[in-house]
Amino acid sequence: MRTVSGGEVAGILVAVFWAILVSFLAVALSRLAQTLKATTKLVAEVTDQAVPLLADASRTVRSAQTQIDRVDAIASDVQEVTSNASALSTTVASAFGGPLVKVAAFGYGVRRALGGRKGEGAPAKPPRRTVIVGRTVPAARRKRK
């Protein structure tokens, strides 16, 4: 029978350790390979789905830009109509405003003249009051200001 020396036992232990280490590394590498395959497949699927989505997004942005251009054109037309209406309002006010004020003043004067003759025996009206922020200010105080 042959005896095993301490160096041979150490060599066997190192060989067993390396065999276990190589086994663990082989398992880790095989799992890493599976993970890389799954990742590659996932990236390919995402790319296949992302390209149509990006195309749809691009079409949507173009459509939105077209709509914004239309709204801009409508807004400029509305601004032009508004300025035309303002000019028309100014023209109507200047053409009819002066004569209407004169007719109204004349009518008021006629009513006042006719009302003064009829109402000489009528009782005096109570003084008017002015409402300021929920309060009533008597006419005497109003006149002092």
Disulfide bonds with the S-S distance in Angstrom:
none
